[in-house]
Amino acid sequence: MSVPRLVVAAPSSGSGKTTVATGLMAAFAARGLAVSPHKVGPDYIDPGYHALATGRVGRNLDAYLCGPELVAPLFAHGARGCDLAVVEGVMGLYDGAAGEGELASTAQVAKLLRAPVVLVVDASSQSRSVAALVHGFASWDPEVRVAGVVLNKVGSDRHEALLRDALDSAGVPVLGVLRRAPQVDTPSRHLGLVPVAERRAAAVEAVAAMAAQVAEGCDLEALAALARGAGALPGAAWDPAEAVAGPLLQPRPGPSPETGPADPSGPPGRSRPWAADGPRPRIAVAGGAAFTFSYAEHGELLAAAGAEVVTFDPLHDEQLPDGTAGLVVGGGFPEVYAAELSANEPLRKAVAELALSGAPVAAECAGLLYLCRELDGRPMCGVLDATARMTERLTLGYRDAVAVSDSVLAAAGTRMRGHEFHRTVVDPGAGAAPAWGVRAPERRLEGFVQQGVHASYLHTHWASEPGVARRFVERCLTS
């Protein structure tokens, strides 16, 4: 597969990667190109802005959560049919998972994608030193091709001339110069940028401002030519249907035979007839402003395994979608919307009744809080005998985990990698049947497994373990 592509990186966080990457996506899209947006790492918020800029779903490339071997296939899956792909990096170019070398760094992803890197440099407090900085980043790893620089927060024509003069000796071309422009700033909160879903009109204006600034200050022709210089990627694109080994067979309607050999075409141990043309189990997925953290591949895997995936908004919908057989409540900001979520008592009761029935329920982070008895003193669904509260302490980082209890997502002993990102605490932190045993930064049990519920702080990427989606759909068929 050969898709023109480039990676937007920086020496450190706060240099302007999101402005440049999102602005490039929007500027190229405005030229009529189909632009594929990607984000290195587990971040859920930046892809929302990318989607706004391109009209396509933003996708993550995380070598820690999914393994380096899936980075290029997942990229190719997302970029299929596109004219150009822009990948926004994470942190500094060479920063990755703590203590793991280059793992999950922007540099590693750039190498795996064989993509040129555009380095965004905050030049607001330097002139000649910029050459030493760029030279260092360009020469640190010979396998990483730093092919151009975008100078951000340049103060004046004189400042720009000094920077360009210094960079003449660094051997890396200047592909853009952006002046200080507060109108492109996006507001932040305790976990980063405010998601698009919470400020859509303002976000549209911000993305338009980014596009205008980048189109005016960057050499789009040179950047497009740079992207076209990336060669073909070996291997096939990731396919959700192949990952889950095709859709599960559906149970035939009507009475089940009580005796007789198991049908070899159905799930192991079943003695009832199965068919491929039965009803698809409906899985409700929480969305809206309170639950914006999800990976696109999760829904694709559920659908590939045979489910009908329906989105609903817990802030506004008073009932689950008709015929809901399973529920997925991902991450987001329920602490920001605790009052509204609590006020929607009919939906809270519907969720509690679904869980009590034994139907499969998968909840991550924000979903865990929503299932608790209360959040910051406000009643939630009461599925879990636990309380949640906001704190000042940030819990952040990658985690190695092993499933402790058999659940609708995984058999005990299943190993997965995940990510935690929250400022809340749940008491108790684990139920009688914990979801995960986490090894780092300290050994601990975490989360809850009860009846069909799997609830945990851990964000996981199901592409790394597609059996999770298949198992969940199977439980929706048989619960």
Sequence and secondary structure as in RCSB ss.txt:
>XXXX:A:sequence
MSVPRLVVAAPSSGSGKTTVATGLMAAFAARGLAVSPHKVGPDYIDPGYHALATGRVGRNLDAYLCGPELVAPLF
AHGARGCDLAVVEGVMGLYDGAAGEGELASTAQVAKLLRAPVVLVVDASSQSRSVAALVHGFASWDPEVRVAGVV
LNKVGSDRHEALLRDALDSAGVPVLGVLRRAPQVDTPSRHLGLVPVAERRAAAVEAVAAMAAQVAEGCDLEALAA
LARGAGALPGAAWDPAEAVAGPLLQPRPGPSPETGPADPSGPPGRSRPWAADGPRPRIAVAGGAAFTFSYAEHGE
LLAAAGAEVVTFDPLHDEQLPDGTAGLVVGGGFPEVYAAELSANEPLRKAVAELALSGAPVAAECAGLLYLCREL
DGRPMCGVLDATARMTERLTLGYRDAVAVSDSVLAAAGTRMRGHEFHRTVVDPGAGAAPAWGVRAPERRLEGFVQ
QGVHASYLHTHWASEPGVARRFVERCLTS
>XXXX:A:secstr
    EEEEE SSTTSSHHHHHHHHHHHHHHTT  EEEEEESS SSHHHHHHHHHSS  EEE TTTS HHHHHHHH
HHHHTT SEEEEE  SSTT  STTSTTTT HHHHHHHHT  EEEEEE TT STHHHHHHHHHHHH TTS EEEEE
EEEE  HHHHHHHHHHHTTTT  EEEEEE  GGG   EETTEE  GGGSHHHHHHHHHHHHHHHHHHB HHHHHH
HHHTS    S    HHHHTTS   EE SS   SSS   TTSSTT  S EETTS   EEEEE STT  B  HHHHH
HHHHTT EEEEE TTT SS  TTEEEEEE BS TTTTHHHHHH HHHHHHHHHHHHTT  EEEETHHHHHHSSEE
TTEE   SSS EEEEEEEEEEEEEEEEE S  SS  TT EEEEEEEEEEEEESSB SS SEEE SSS EEEBEEE
TTEEEES EE GGG THHHHHHHHHHHH 
